[in-house]
Amino acid sequence: MKLRTFEASDVQGKKVLMRVDFNVPFKNGVVTDDSRIRAHIPTLKRLLDAGAKVALASHFGRPKGKVDPAFSLSQIVPDVEKAYSLKVKFVDDCVGDKVKAVLDELKSGEIILLENTRFYAEEQKNDPEFAKKMAAPFDVFVMDAFSACHRADVSTAGVIPLLKSFAGGLLMREAEMLGAVSESPAKPYVLILGGAKVSDKIAVVGNLLDKADKILIGGGMAYTFLKAQGYEIGKSLCEEDRLDFAKETLAKAASMGVKVLLPIDNVVASGLDDANAQVADGCNVPADKMGLDIGPKTAKLFADELKGAKSILWNGPMGVFENAAFAEGSKVLCQAVADSTREGAVSVIGGGDTASAVRKFGFADKVSHVSTGGGASLEYCEGKKLPGMAPFEIK
């Protein structure tokens, strides 16, 4: 998908509202991962180089439509300044006279950060009157928050018809890379699915099944598929109401010549806190155990299946990678995807936990693209039109 973006002449001397995603992990007064903040650097640099006056807008956490100091974006100003090497002026509102006053005094090349847009209940209701208030002080809107573009909020979609609006560089990059592995992917195409729930991936499977050559299934969702095939899964995660879907998917894939691979061994334990993790050979899980990672044989099998791939989309880790005892499967897959990328494959990592795993194991710069949006990347790959992206699509 190609998107409409801005030229320098579109923003020179203009007051620009730029939607970013600063909904970052925050603990003990510190941003613990500033990847989302840094992802906006190219777009912001283009705007500032063109002489725009830029106000950054974002949500942060879930304040439920009320002012809550625990979710104030003022707390992350030092992290934003560090990431951008710029002085950032904070405005303790996102609409109204305070915003206009600071904007009027702003010099070209300077930036301000507005307060949490979700301090207003109208934001997530996409209230048209609130949209007018947010848009009022500005000339131009630039949407760069891919991870929020599947939400039809005022700050992601509602202001678009009210201002001269463009997609930012991050939005364009996401559309380009996700499109490369979901619209017309080069063959052979391997889809890697993991994470906890089958239900989260149903629409992705439905949209991509006829495009994929192989589907590798790990994580908690694998046990629903294994149970659907008649295997014992012990205390492992299972969505009983998705067993029929799993059976139908396996049958349909077989009829289409799509190769679906499930775990042939599993790392099991009695629970997440069990220090005595062990490998259960075969597809069955002992009755008193739960599967928490793919086993070494499966990891090698999956890695071998990735050899020669030209397109790879990975959404969902292979196990509970946050715990070292259940991290090896995801780590092996990271290496395998990186190896395929080095050999010429286009590899895209869905956001959320998969992106966290890739970063944790040091492979973020060894794949083609790590998406900044978990839910947004899923919906894109489901074939949905995203309200914060669709208006910029060039037909």
C-alpha positions in Angstrom: 0.0 0.0 0.0 1.3 3.5 -0.9 0.4 6.5 1.2 0.2 10.2 0.6 3.0 12.1 2.5 4.1 15.7 2.7 6.7 17.7 0.9 8.7 20.5 2.6 6.5 23.1 0.9 3.4 21.6 2.5 4.7 22.2 6.1 7.1 25.1 5.8 6.2 27.7 8.5 3.0 25.8 9.3 1.7 24.7 12.7 1.7 20.9 12.5 -0.1 18.5 14.8 1.9 15.3 14.6 0.2 12.2 16.1 2.9 10.0 17.7 2.7 6.9 19.9 4.4 7.6 23.3 2.4 4.9 25.0 5.6 3.4 26.2 6.5 1.0 29.0 7.1 3.2 32.1 8.4 2.0 35.5 9.7 3.8 38.6 9.7 7.1 36.7 11.7 5.8 33.7 10.8 4.8 30.2 12.1 1.2 30.0 11.9 0.9 26.2 12.0 4.0 24.1 11.7 2.2 20.7 8.4 3.8 19.9 9.7 7.3 20.7 12.8 6.8 18.5 10.6 5.4 15.7 9.3 8.9 15.0 12.7 10.6 14.5 12.8 10.5 10.7 9.4 12.1 10.3 10.1 14.7 13.0 13.4 15.6 11.4 11.7 16.1 8.0 9.2 18.5 9.6 11.8 20.5 11.5 14.2 20.7 8.5 11.3 22.1 6.6 10.7 24.8 9.2 7.5 23.5 10.7 6.3 24.3 14.2 5.5 20.9 15.6 3.2 19.8 18.4 3.3 16.1 19.4 0.1 14.4 20.5 -0.3 11.0 22.0 -2.2 8.9 24.5 -0.5 7.3 27.5 -2.0 4.4 29.4 -5.7 4.1 30.3 -6.8 7.2 32.3 -10.5 6.4 31.2 -11.3 9.9 30.0 -10.3 11.7 33.2 -7.2 13.7 34.3 -5.0 11.4 36.2 -1.4 12.5 37.1 -0.3 8.9 37.0 -0.8 9.0 33.2 0.5 12.5 32.5 2.9 12.7 29.5 4.9 15.3 31.5 6.7 12.3 33.1 8.3 11.2 29.9 9.6 14.6 28.7 13.2 13.8 29.8 13.1 10.6 27.8 11.7 12.4 24.7 14.4 15.1 25.0 17.1 12.4 25.3 15.8 10.5 22.3 15.5 13.5 20.1 18.4 15.6 21.4 15.9 18.5 21.5 14.4 20.8 24.1 10.7 19.8 24.5 8.1 22.3 25.9 5.3 20.6 27.7 1.7 21.8 27.5 -0.7 20.5 30.2 -3.6 20.2 27.8 -4.2 19.0 24.3 -6.9 21.4 23.2 -7.8 25.0 23.9 -6.1 28.4 24.7 -3.0 26.9 26.3 -2.1 25.0 23.2 -2.7 28.1 21.0 -0.7 30.4 23.2 2.4 28.2 23.2 2.1 27.5 19.5 2.0 31.3 18.8 5.2 31.8 20.6 6.9 28.7 19.1 9.8 29.3 16.7 10.3 27.3 13.6 12.2 24.1 14.4 10.9 23.9 17.9 8.6 21.3 19.3 6.0 20.9 22.0 4.4 17.9 23.7 0.7 18.0 24.4 -0.9 16.4 27.4 -2.5 12.9 27.2 -5.3 13.0 24.7 -7.2 10.3 26.7 -7.7 12.7 29.6 -10.8 13.6 27.5 -13.5 11.0 27.2 -14.4 12.5 23.8 -11.1 11.3 22.3 -12.0 7.6 22.1 -15.5 8.4 21.1 -14.2 10.3 18.1 -16.4 13.2 19.0 -16.7 15.7 16.1 -16.8 18.8 18.3 -13.7 17.7 20.2 -12.0 17.1 16.9 -12.7 20.7 15.9 -11.1 21.9 19.2 -8.0 19.7 18.7 -7.6 20.8 15.0 -8.3 24.5 15.6 -4.8 25.8 16.3 -3.2 23.9 13.5 -2.7 24.1 9.7 -1.5 20.6 9.0 -1.9 17.1 10.5 0.7 14.3 10.2 -0.3 10.8 11.3 2.8 8.9 12.3 1.4 6.6 15.1 1.0 3.3 13.3 0.4 1.4 16.6 -2.7 3.5 17.2 -4.0 3.8 13.6 -6.5 0.9 14.0 -8.4 3.0 16.5 -10.8 5.6 15.2 -10.0 8.2 17.9 -10.1 12.0 17.4 -6.3 12.3 17.4 -5.8 9.4 14.9 -8.8 9.8 12.6 -11.2 12.6 13.6 -8.9 15.5 12.8 -8.0 14.2 9.3 -10.9 15.8 7.4 -10.4 19.0 9.2 -6.8 19.7 8.3 -4.5 19.3 5.4 -3.4 15.8 6.4 -0.5 13.4 5.5 1.0 10.1 6.5 4.3 10.3 8.3 7.4 8.3 7.4 6.7 5.6 10.1 3.2 5.0 8.8 4.6 4.7 5.2 7.3 2.3 6.3 4.8 0.1 8.1 2.4 0.0 5.1 5.3 -0.8 2.8 6.7 -3.6 4.8 3.5 -5.2 6.1 2.1 -4.9 2.5 5.2 -6.8 1.3 4.3 -9.9 3.4 0.6 -9.8 3.3 -0.5 -8.5 -0.1 1.7 -10.0 -2.8 4.5 -11.8 -0.9 7.5 -13.2 -2.8 7.5 -17.0 -2.7 8.2 -19.2 -0.8 6.2 -17.4 1.9 6.4 -18.6 5.5 3.9 -17.5 8.2 5.0 -18.0 11.8 2.2 -17.8 14.4 2.5 -18.0 18.1 1.3 -16.3 21.2 -1.5 -17.4 23.6 -4.7 -17.4 21.6 -6.0 -18.9 18.4 -8.8 -16.4 18.4 -6.3 -13.5 18.0 -5.0 -15.0 14.8 -8.2 -16.4 13.1 -8.6 -13.5 10.7 -4.9 -13.5 9.8 -5.1 -17.2 9.0 -8.2 -16.6 6.9 -6.6 -13.7 5.0 -3.2 -15.3 4.4 -3.8 -19.0 4.1 -4.1 -18.9 0.3 -0.8 -16.9 0.1 1.3 -18.9 2.5 3.5 -21.9 1.5 4.2 -22.9 5.1 2.7 -22.1 8.5 4.7 -22.7 11.6 2.5 -22.7 14.8 4.0 -22.5 18.3 3.2 -20.7 21.5 0.1 -21.3 23.5 -2.1 -21.4 20.4 -0.4 -24.6 19.3 -2.1 -26.7 22.0 -5.5 -25.9 20.6 -4.3 -27.3 17.3 -2.7 -30.3 18.9 -5.8 -31.1 20.9 -7.9 -30.8 17.7 -5.7 -33.6 16.2 -6.3 -35.8 19.2 -3.1 -35.3 21.2 -3.0 -34.9 25.0 -2.1 -31.4 26.1 -2.1 -31.7 29.9 -2.7 -28.3 31.6 -1.7 -26.4 28.5 -3.6 -23.4 27.2 -6.6 -24.5 25.0 -9.5 -22.6 23.5 -12.2 -25.3 23.5 -14.5 -23.1 21.4 -11.8 -22.9 18.7 -11.2 -26.6 18.2 -13.5 -26.8 15.2 -11.7 -23.9 13.6 -8.3 -25.6 14.2 -9.6 -28.8 12.6 -11.1 -26.9 9.6 -7.9 -24.8 9.1 -5.7 -27.9 9.1 -8.0 -29.7 6.6 -8.3 -26.6 4.4 -4.5 -26.1 4.4 -3.9 -29.7 3.4 -6.4 -29.4 0.5 -4.6 -26.2 -0.7 -1.1 -27.8 -0.4 -0.1 -25.4 2.5 2.3 -27.1 4.9 1.3 -26.6 8.5 3.8 -27.6 11.2 3.1 -28.0 14.9 5.4 -28.8 17.8 6.9 -32.3 17.9 8.3 -31.7 21.3 7.6 -29.2 24.1 9.3 -27.6 27.1 6.9 -28.4 29.9 6.5 -27.5 33.6 3.8 -27.6 36.3 3.5 -23.8 36.0 5.3 -20.6 35.2 7.1 -20.7 38.6 8.2 -24.3 38.3 12.0 -24.3 38.2 12.0 -27.9 36.9 11.2 -27.4 33.3 11.8 -30.4 31.1 11.4 -31.5 27.5 8.5 -33.8 26.7 9.3 -35.6 23.5 6.5 -36.1 21.0 3.3 -34.2 20.6 1.7 -35.1 23.9 2.1 -33.2 27.1 2.0 -35.0 30.5 -1.3 -34.7 32.3 0.2 -32.7 35.2 2.2 -30.4 33.0 1.7 -27.5 30.7 3.5 -26.6 27.5 5.4 -23.3 27.8 7.8 -23.4 24.9 8.5 -25.4 21.8 11.1 -28.1 22.3 14.6 -28.2 20.7 13.5 -30.6 18.0 10.7 -28.3 17.0 12.9 -25.3 17.1 15.4 -27.0 14.7 12.5 -28.2 12.5 11.0 -24.7 12.3 14.4 -23.2 11.6 15.1 -25.7 8.8 11.7 -24.9 7.2 12.7 -21.2 7.0 15.7 -21.9 4.8 15.1 -20.6 1.3 12.1 -18.5 2.3 11.7 -15.2 0.4 9.0 -13.7 2.6 8.5 -14.2 6.4 5.8 -12.8 8.7 6.1 -13.7 12.4 3.4 -12.8 14.8 3.5 -14.3 18.3 6.4 -15.8 20.3 7.0 -19.5 20.6 6.8 -19.6 24.4 6.8 -17.6 27.6 10.1 -15.9 26.5 10.2 -13.5 29.5 11.2 -16.5 31.6 14.7 -17.9 30.6 13.5 -21.4 31.1 10.9 -21.0 28.2 12.8 -18.6 26.0 15.0 -20.9 23.8 12.4 -21.6 21.1 11.8 -17.9 20.4 15.5 -17.3 20.5 16.2 -20.0 18.0 13.5 -18.7 15.7 15.0 -15.2 16.0 18.3 -16.5 14.7 16.7 -18.5 11.9 14.7 -15.5 10.7 17.8 -13.3 10.8 19.7 -16.0 8.8 17.0 -16.0 6.2 17.0 -12.2 6.0 20.7 -12.3 5.5 20.1 -14.6 2.5 17.6 -12.2 1.0 14.3 -12.9 2.6 11.9 -10.0 3.5 11.2 -10.6 7.2 8.6 -8.7 9.2 8.0 -9.0 12.9 4.6 -8.2 14.2 4.6 -5.8 17.1 3.7 -6.5 20.7 5.3 -9.5 22.4 7.0 -10.7 19.2 8.8 -7.4 18.8 9.8 -7.5 22.5 11.3 -10.9 22.0 13.3 -9.9 19.0 14.6 -6.9 20.8 15.4 -8.8 23.9 17.5 -11.3 22.1 19.3 -8.7 20.0 17.9 -9.4 16.6 15.9 -6.2 15.9 18.5 -4.9 13.5 19.0 -8.3 11.8 15.5 -8.5 10.3 13.8 -6.4 7.6 11.3 -4.7 9.8 10.0 -4.8 13.4 6.5 -3.4 13.5 5.7 -0.8 16.1 2.1 -2.0 16.4 0.8 -5.3 17.7 -3.0 -4.9 17.3 -2.5 -2.6 14.2 -0.2 -5.0 12.5 -2.6 -7.9 13.1 -5.5 -5.9 11.7 -3.5 -4.9 8.7 -2.6 -8.5 7.9 -6.2 -9.4 8.4 -6.9 -7.2 5.4 -8.8 -4.5 7.3 -8.8 -0.9 6.4 -7.3 1.0 9.4 -9.0 4.4 10.1 -5.8 6.2 10.8 -4.2 5.0 7.6 -6.9 4.4 5.0 -7.5 8.1 4.3 -3.9 8.5 3.0 -4.0 5.5 0.6 -3.0 6.3 -3.0 -5.3 4.2 -5.2 
